[in-house]
Amino acid sequence: MKTLLSGGAAILLVAAAVSDFRTRTIPNWIPAFLGLLFALAAMVDPSAHPPLSSVAGAVLVFIPLLILFARGKMGGGDVKLLTAAALWSGWGQLPALLIVTVLTGGVLAIVALVRVTARRAVDTLALFFPCSATAKARLWLEALLRTRNVDALPLGEAGLPYGIAIAAGGLSVLYPFGSTGM
């Protein structure tokens, strides 16, 4: 039962990452079901998921995230997803959750900057060398990046799809590095 619940949580985290990447939104039902699965897991095995420790970790994460949300620095879906993931981490694994989330978010930011910079470099070349070779380079770049609207993905008004980073952090808590099983 414990493996089934953590597997369900993993599926929900992956669903949140995919949704955030594709639509820049995380449906409310995903963090809600993550919380529900945690409650079930805590009832099945309270020693593996101590409720008091888990709620303390979630509250510790939620309060600063709520402030970031109120200032427009973080999306509401990200706040809910990271708070639900903090339930699964509990107090003991909260640093691991946050470190993996932040590092993965940094990688996402670097990838986004490289994509936007590459597109802008090709656009700049097209200004100085308006020839078919530059047009072919731009088409090749668009095919490589698989989008015609590189500036909007993943940077732009919608920001980074940070649900991907949160999912990576949550998965690292559910399945710690070097573990051989649940």
C-alpha positions as a Markdown table, in Angstrom:
| # | Residue | x | y | z |
|---|---|---|---|---|
| 1 | Met | 0.0 | 0.0 | 0.0 |
| 2 | Lys | 2.8 | 2.3 | 0.9 |
| 3 | Thr | 4.5 | 1.8 | -2.5 |
| 4 | Leu | 1.1 | 2.4 | -4.3 |
| 5 | Leu | 0.6 | 5.7 | -2.5 |
| 6 | Ser | 4.2 | 7.0 | -3.2 |
| 7 | Gly | 3.8 | 5.8 | -6.8 |
| 8 | Gly | 0.6 | 7.8 | -7.0 |
| 9 | Ala | 2.4 | 10.9 | -5.6 |
| 10 | Ala | 5.2 | 10.4 | -8.2 |
| 11 | Ile | 2.6 | 10.3 | -11.0 |
| 12 | Leu | 1.0 | 13.4 | -9.8 |
| 13 | Leu | 4.3 | 15.2 | -9.6 |
| 14 | Val | 5.1 | 14.2 | -13.2 |
| 15 | Ala | 1.6 | 15.3 | -14.3 |
| 16 | Ala | 2.2 | 18.7 | -12.6 |
| 17 | Ala | 5.6 | 19.1 | -14.4 |
| 18 | Val | 4.1 | 18.2 | -17.8 |
| 19 | Ser | 1.1 | 20.5 | -17.3 |
| 20 | Asp | 3.3 | 23.4 | -16.2 |
| 21 | Phe | 5.6 | 22.9 | -19.2 |
| 22 | Arg | 2.8 | 22.8 | -21.7 |
| 23 | Thr | 0.4 | 25.3 | -20.3 |
| 24 | Arg | 2.2 | 27.2 | -17.6 |
| 25 | Thr | -0.5 | 26.2 | -15.1 |
| 26 | Ile | -0.7 | 23.5 | -12.5 |
| 27 | Pro | -4.3 | 22.3 | -12.0 |
| 28 | Asn | -5.5 | 22.7 | -8.4 |
| 29 | Trp | -6.5 | 19.1 | -8.2 |
| 30 | Ile | -2.9 | 17.9 | -8.4 |
| 31 | Pro | -1.6 | 19.4 | -5.1 |
| 32 | Ala | -5.0 | 18.5 | -3.5 |
| 33 | Phe | -4.6 | 14.9 | -4.4 |
| 34 | Leu | -0.9 | 15.0 | -3.3 |
| 35 | Gly | -2.1 | 16.1 | 0.1 |
| 36 | Leu | -4.8 | 13.5 | 0.2 |
| 37 | Leu | -2.3 | 10.7 | -0.8 |
| 38 | Phe | 0.0 | 12.0 | 2.0 |
| 39 | Ala | -2.8 | 11.8 | 4.5 |
| 40 | Leu | -3.5 | 8.2 | 3.5 |
| 41 | Ala | 0.2 | 7.4 | 3.6 |
| 42 | Ala | 0.4 | 8.9 | 7.1 |
| 43 | Met | -2.5 | 6.8 | 8.3 |
| 44 | Val | -1.0 | 3.6 | 6.8 |
| 45 | Asp | 2.5 | 4.2 | 8.2 |
| 46 | Pro | 2.8 | 7.1 | 10.7 |
| 47 | Ser | 6.4 | 6.2 | 11.4 |
| 48 | Ala | 7.5 | 6.8 | 7.8 |
| 49 | His | 5.3 | 9.9 | 7.5 |
| 50 | Pro | 5.0 | 11.6 | 10.9 |
| 51 | Pro | 2.1 | 14.0 | 10.5 |
| 52 | Leu | 3.5 | 16.7 | 12.9 |
| 53 | Ser | 6.9 | 16.8 | 11.2 |
| 54 | Ser | 5.3 | 16.9 | 7.8 |
| 55 | Val | 2.8 | 19.6 | 8.6 |
| 56 | Ala | 5.7 | 21.7 | 10.2 |
| 57 | Gly | 7.7 | 21.3 | 7.0 |
| 58 | Ala | 4.8 | 22.3 | 4.8 |
| 59 | Val | 4.0 | 25.4 | 7.0 |
| 60 | Leu | 7.7 | 26.4 | 6.9 |
| 61 | Val | 7.6 | 26.3 | 3.1 |
| 62 | Phe | 4.2 | 27.8 | 2.7 |
| 63 | Ile | 4.6 | 31.1 | 4.6 |
| 64 | Pro | 7.6 | 32.5 | 2.6 |
| 65 | Leu | 6.1 | 31.2 | -0.7 |
| 66 | Leu | 2.8 | 33.0 | 0.1 |
| 67 | Ile | 4.8 | 36.2 | 0.5 |
| 68 | Leu | 6.5 | 35.6 | -2.8 |
| 69 | Phe | 3.1 | 34.9 | -4.4 |
| 70 | Ala | 1.6 | 38.1 | -2.9 |
| 71 | Arg | 4.5 | 40.1 | -4.5 |
| 72 | Gly | 4.0 | 38.5 | -7.9 |
| 73 | Lys | 7.3 | 36.6 | -7.8 |
| 74 | Met | 5.8 | 33.1 | -7.8 |
| 75 | Gly | 2.7 | 31.4 | -9.2 |
| 76 | Gly | -0.1 | 30.1 | -7.1 |
| 77 | Gly | 0.2 | 26.6 | -8.6 |
| 78 | Asp | 3.9 | 26.5 | -7.7 |
| 79 | Val | 3.2 | 27.5 | -4.1 |
| 80 | Lys | 0.5 | 24.8 | -3.7 |
| 81 | Leu | 2.7 | 22.1 | -5.4 |
| 82 | Leu | 5.8 | 22.9 | -3.3 |
| 83 | Thr | 3.7 | 22.9 | -0.1 |
| 84 | Ala | 2.2 | 19.6 | -1.0 |
| 85 | Ala | 5.6 | 18.2 | -1.8 |
| 86 | Ala | 6.9 | 19.5 | 1.6 |
| 87 | Leu | 4.2 | 17.3 | 3.2 |
| 88 | Trp | 5.9 | 14.3 | 1.7 |
| 89 | Ser | 9.4 | 15.4 | 2.7 |
| 90 | Gly | 8.6 | 16.2 | 6.3 |
| 91 | Trp | 11.0 | 18.1 | 8.4 |
| 92 | Gly | 13.9 | 15.7 | 7.9 |
| 93 | Gln | 14.0 | 15.7 | 4.1 |
| 94 | Leu | 12.9 | 19.3 | 3.6 |
| 95 | Pro | 16.5 | 20.5 | 2.9 |
| 96 | Ala | 16.9 | 17.9 | 0.2 |
| 97 | Leu | 13.6 | 18.9 | -1.4 |
| 98 | Leu | 14.5 | 22.5 | -1.5 |
| 99 | Ile | 18.1 | 22.0 | -2.7 |
| 100 | Val | 17.0 | 19.7 | -5.6 |
| 101 | Thr | 14.2 | 22.1 | -6.5 |
| 102 | Val | 16.5 | 25.1 | -6.5 |
| 103 | Leu | 19.3 | 23.4 | -8.5 |
| 104 | Thr | 16.8 | 22.1 | -11.1 |
| 105 | Gly | 15.3 | 25.5 | -11.3 |
| 106 | Gly | 18.7 | 26.9 | -12.0 |
| 107 | Val | 19.3 | 24.4 | -14.8 |
| 108 | Leu | 15.9 | 25.4 | -16.3 |
| 109 | Ala | 16.9 | 29.1 | -16.2 |
| 110 | Ile | 20.2 | 28.4 | -17.9 |
| 111 | Val | 18.4 | 26.3 | -20.6 |
| 112 | Ala | 15.9 | 29.1 | -21.1 |
| 113 | Leu | 18.6 | 31.8 | -21.4 |
| 114 | Val | 20.5 | 29.7 | -24.0 |
| 115 | Arg | 17.4 | 29.1 | -26.1 |
| 116 | Val | 16.5 | 32.8 | -26.1 |
| 117 | Thr | 20.0 | 33.9 | -26.7 |
| 118 | Ala | 20.4 | 31.4 | -29.6 |
| 119 | Arg | 17.2 | 32.7 | -31.2 |
| 120 | Arg | 18.2 | 36.3 | -30.8 |
| 121 | Ala | 21.7 | 35.6 | -32.3 |
| 122 | Val | 20.2 | 34.1 | -35.4 |
| 123 | Asp | 17.8 | 37.1 | -35.7 |
| 124 | Thr | 20.7 | 39.5 | -35.4 |
| 125 | Leu | 22.6 | 37.6 | -38.1 |
| 126 | Ala | 19.6 | 37.9 | -40.3 |
| 127 | Leu | 19.7 | 41.7 | -40.1 |
| 128 | Phe | 23.3 | 41.8 | -41.3 |
| 129 | Phe | 23.2 | 38.9 | -43.7 |
| 130 | Pro | 19.7 | 38.7 | -45.3 |
| 131 | Cys | 20.4 | 35.6 | -47.4 |
| 132 | Ser | 19.0 | 32.2 | -47.8 |
| 133 | Ala | 21.7 | 30.7 | -45.6 |
| 134 | Thr | 20.6 | 32.8 | -42.6 |
| 135 | Ala | 17.0 | 31.8 | -43.3 |
| 136 | Lys | 18.0 | 28.2 | -43.4 |
| 137 | Ala | 19.9 | 28.6 | -40.1 |
| 138 | Arg | 16.8 | 30.1 | -38.5 |
| 139 | Leu | 14.6 | 27.3 | -39.7 |
| 140 | Trp | 17.2 | 24.8 | -38.4 |
| 141 | Leu | 17.2 | 26.5 | -35.1 |
| 142 | Glu | 13.4 | 26.6 | -34.9 |
| 143 | Ala | 13.3 | 22.9 | -35.7 |
| 144 | Leu | 16.0 | 22.2 | -33.1 |
| 145 | Leu | 14.1 | 24.1 | -30.4 |
| 146 | Arg | 10.8 | 22.7 | -31.7 |
| 147 | Thr | 9.0 | 26.0 | -31.4 |
| 148 | Arg | 8.4 | 29.0 | -33.5 |
| 149 | Asn | 7.8 | 31.2 | -30.5 |
| 150 | Val | 11.1 | 30.7 | -28.6 |
| 151 | Asp | 10.9 | 34.0 | -26.8 |
| 152 | Ala | 7.7 | 33.0 | -25.0 |
| 153 | Leu | 9.1 | 29.5 | -24.0 |
| 154 | Pro | 10.2 | 29.1 | -21.3 |
| 155 | Leu | 10.9 | 32.7 | -20.5 |
| 156 | Gly | 8.4 | 35.5 | -21.1 |
| 157 | Glu | 5.5 | 36.9 | -19.2 |
| 158 | Ala | 4.6 | 33.4 | -17.9 |
| 159 | Gly | 8.1 | 32.8 | -16.5 |
| 160 | Leu | 9.8 | 29.5 | -16.0 |
| 161 | Pro | 7.8 | 26.3 | -15.7 |
| 162 | Tyr | 9.0 | 25.9 | -12.1 |
| 163 | Gly | 6.6 | 22.9 | -11.6 |
| 164 | Ile | 9.3 | 20.9 | -13.4 |
| 165 | Ala | 11.9 | 21.8 | -10.7 |
| 166 | Ile | 9.4 | 21.2 | -7.9 |
| 167 | Ala | 8.5 | 17.8 | -9.3 |
| 168 | Ala | 12.2 | 16.9 | -9.5 |
| 169 | Gly | 12.6 | 17.9 | -5.8 |
| 170 | Gly | 9.5 | 15.9 | -4.8 |
| 171 | Leu | 10.7 | 12.8 | -6.7 |
| 172 | Ser | 14.0 | 13.1 | -5.0 |
| 173 | Val | 12.2 | 12.9 | -1.6 |
| 174 | Leu | 10.0 | 10.0 | -2.7 |
| 175 | Tyr | 12.9 | 8.1 | -4.2 |
| 176 | Pro | 16.1 | 9.3 | -2.5 |
| 177 | Phe | 19.3 | 9.1 | -4.4 |
| 178 | Gly | 21.0 | 5.8 | -3.9 |
| 179 | Ser | 18.0 | 4.1 | -2.5 |
| 180 | Thr | 17.2 | 0.6 | -3.7 |
| 181 | Gly | 13.5 | 0.7 | -3.1 |
| 182 | Met | 10.8 | 1.8 | -0.8 |
